[in-house]
Protein backbone atom coordinates (compact mmCIF):
# COMPACT_ATOMS: atom_id res chain seq x y z
CA UNK A 1 0.00 0.00 0.00
CA UNK A 2 1.38 3.41 -0.99
CA UNK A 3 2.02 6.32 1.30
CA UNK A 4 0.41 9.69 0.65
CA UNK A 5 2.80 12.62 0.98
CA UNK A 6 1.21 16.06 0.94
CA UNK A 7 2.89 18.57 -1.39
CA UNK A 8 4.11 21.89 -0.07
CA UNK A 9 2.11 24.89 -1.25
CA UNK A 10 5.03 26.38 -3.19
CA UNK A 11 5.59 23.04 -4.99
CA UNK A 12 1.93 22.96 -6.04
CA UNK A 13 2.15 26.49 -7.46
CA UNK A 14 5.36 25.56 -9.33
CA UNK A 15 3.67 22.49 -10.83
CA UNK A 16 0.74 24.47 -12.26
CA UNK A 17 2.75 27.52 -13.32
CA UNK A 18 2.32 28.27 -17.02
CA UNK A 19 -0.79 26.11 -17.41
CA UNK A 20 -4.18 27.56 -18.32
CA UNK A 21 -6.71 27.76 -15.47
CA UNK A 22 -9.64 25.71 -16.80
CA UNK A 23 -11.28 25.11 -13.42
CA UNK A 24 -12.16 28.65 -12.27
CA UNK A 25 -14.27 29.64 -15.33
CA UNK A 26 -16.19 26.34 -15.18
CA UNK A 27 -16.73 26.75 -11.44
CA UNK A 28 -18.13 30.27 -11.92
CA UNK A 29 -20.53 29.02 -14.62
CA UNK A 30 -21.66 26.17 -12.38
CA UNK A 31 -22.19 28.48 -9.39
CA UNK A 32 -24.28 30.88 -11.52
CA UNK A 33 -26.36 27.97 -12.85
CA UNK A 34 -26.95 26.58 -9.34
CA UNK A 35 -27.98 30.02 -8.02
CA UNK A 36 -30.85 30.05 -10.53
CA UNK A 37 -32.21 26.63 -9.54
CA UNK A 38 -35.26 25.97 -7.37
CA UNK A 39 -36.39 22.79 -5.67
CA UNK A 40 -38.78 20.87 -7.96
CA UNK A 41 -40.94 19.98 -4.93
CA UNK A 42 -41.22 23.07 -2.73
CA UNK A 43 -39.87 25.74 -5.14
CA UNK A 44 -37.32 26.97 -2.56
CA UNK A 45 -34.09 28.45 -3.94
CA UNK A 46 -32.19 27.68 -0.74
CA UNK A 47 -30.02 24.64 -1.49
CA UNK A 48 -26.58 23.15 -1.07
CA UNK A 49 -24.55 21.28 -3.69
CA UNK A 50 -22.83 17.96 -3.07
CA UNK A 51 -20.90 15.51 -5.23
CA UNK A 52 -23.04 12.85 -6.90
CA UNK A 53 -22.07 9.72 -4.93
CA UNK A 54 -22.99 7.23 -7.68
CA UNK A 55 -21.15 9.02 -10.51
CA UNK A 56 -18.69 11.54 -9.08
CA UNK A 57 -16.90 12.19 -12.39
CA UNK A 58 -18.06 12.13 -16.00
CA UNK A 59 -15.60 11.48 -18.84
CA UNK A 60 -14.06 14.74 -20.02
CA UNK A 61 -15.65 16.84 -17.28
CA UNK A 62 -13.52 19.42 -15.51
CA UNK A 63 -15.63 19.50 -12.33
CA UNK A 64 -17.22 16.67 -10.36
CA UNK A 65 -20.86 15.82 -11.05
CA UNK A 66 -23.08 17.44 -8.42
CA UNK A 67 -26.62 17.23 -7.07
CA UNK A 68 -28.46 19.84 -5.00
CA UNK A 69 -30.05 19.30 -1.58
CA UNK A 70 -32.96 21.59 -0.72
CA UNK A 71 -32.44 23.16 2.70
CA UNK A 72 -36.19 23.77 3.09
CA UNK A 73 -37.62 20.29 2.45
CA UNK A 74 -34.46 18.08 2.27
CA UNK A 75 -35.20 16.78 -1.23
CA UNK A 76 -32.14 15.94 -3.33
CA UNK A 77 -32.25 16.55 -7.07
CA UNK A 78 -30.19 16.73 -10.24
CA UNK A 79 -30.10 20.42 -11.22
CA UNK A 80 -29.70 19.62 -14.94
CA UNK A 81 -32.57 17.15 -15.36
CA UNK A 82 -34.54 18.32 -12.27
CA UNK A 83 -35.05 14.64 -11.43
CA UNK A 84 -35.57 14.06 -7.71
CA UNK A 85 -32.96 11.57 -6.52
CA UNK A 86 -34.06 11.45 -2.88
CA UNK A 87 -37.50 12.45 -1.66
CA UNK A 88 -37.83 14.21 1.69
CA UNK A 89 -38.84 12.07 4.64
CA UNK A 90 -41.72 12.99 6.89
CA UNK A 91 -40.25 13.11 10.39
CA UNK A 92 -43.30 14.54 12.14
CA UNK A 93 -44.13 11.02 13.31
C-alpha positions as CSV (number, residue, x, y, z in Angstrom):
1,X,0.0,0.0,0.0
2,X,1.4,3.4,-1.0
3,X,2.0,6.3,1.3
4,X,0.4,9.7,0.7
5,X,2.8,12.6,1.0
6,X,1.2,16.1,0.9
7,X,2.9,18.6,-1.4
8,X,4.1,21.9,-0.1
9,X,2.1,24.9,-1.3
10,X,5.0,26.4,-3.2
11,X,5.6,23.0,-5.0
12,X,1.9,23.0,-6.0
13,X,2.1,26.5,-7.5
14,X,5.4,25.6,-9.3
15,X,3.7,22.5,-10.8
16,X,0.7,24.5,-12.3
17,X,2.7,27.5,-13.3
18,X,2.3,28.3,-17.0
19,X,-0.8,26.1,-17.4
20,X,-4.2,27.6,-18.3
21,X,-6.7,27.8,-15.5
22,X,-9.6,25.7,-16.8
23,X,-11.3,25.1,-13.4
24,X,-12.2,28.7,-12.3
25,X,-14.3,29.6,-15.3
26,X,-16.2,26.3,-15.2
27,X,-16.7,26.7,-11.4
28,X,-18.1,30.3,-11.9
29,X,-20.5,29.0,-14.6
30,X,-21.7,26.2,-12.4
31,X,-22.2,28.5,-9.4
32,X,-24.3,30.9,-11.5
33,X,-26.4,28.0,-12.9
34,X,-26.9,26.6,-9.3
35,X,-28.0,30.0,-8.0
36,X,-30.9,30.0,-10.5
37,X,-32.2,26.6,-9.5
38,X,-35.3,26.0,-7.4
39,X,-36.4,22.8,-5.7
40,X,-38.8,20.9,-8.0
41,X,-40.9,20.0,-4.9
42,X,-41.2,23.1,-2.7
43,X,-39.9,25.7,-5.1
44,X,-37.3,27.0,-2.6
45,X,-34.1,28.4,-3.9
46,X,-32.2,27.7,-0.7
47,X,-30.0,24.6,-1.5
48,X,-26.6,23.2,-1.1
49,X,-24.6,21.3,-3.7
50,X,-22.8,18.0,-3.1
51,X,-20.9,15.5,-5.2
52,X,-23.0,12.8,-6.9
53,X,-22.1,9.7,-4.9
54,X,-23.0,7.2,-7.7
55,X,-21.1,9.0,-10.5
56,X,-18.7,11.5,-9.1
57,X,-16.9,12.2,-12.4
58,X,-18.1,12.1,-16.0
59,X,-15.6,11.5,-18.8
60,X,-14.1,14.7,-20.0
61,X,-15.6,16.8,-17.3
62,X,-13.5,19.4,-15.5
63,X,-15.6,19.5,-12.3
64,X,-17.2,16.7,-10.4
65,X,-20.9,15.8,-11.0
66,X,-23.1,17.4,-8.4
67,X,-26.6,17.2,-7.1
68,X,-28.5,19.8,-5.0
69,X,-30.0,19.3,-1.6
70,X,-33.0,21.6,-0.7
71,X,-32.4,23.2,2.7
72,X,-36.2,23.8,3.1
73,X,-37.6,20.3,2.4
74,X,-34.5,18.1,2.3
75,X,-35.2,16.8,-1.2
76,X,-32.1,15.9,-3.3
77,X,-32.2,16.6,-7.1
78,X,-30.2,16.7,-10.2
79,X,-30.1,20.4,-11.2
80,X,-29.7,19.6,-14.9
81,X,-32.6,17.1,-15.4
82,X,-34.5,18.3,-12.3
83,X,-35.0,14.6,-11.4
84,X,-35.6,14.1,-7.7
85,X,-33.0,11.6,-6.5
86,X,-34.1,11.4,-2.9
87,X,-37.5,12.5,-1.7
88,X,-37.8,14.2,1.7
89,X,-38.8,12.1,4.6
90,X,-41.7,13.0,6.9
91,X,-40.3,13.1,10.4
92,X,-43.3,14.5,12.1
93,X,-44.1,11.0,13.3
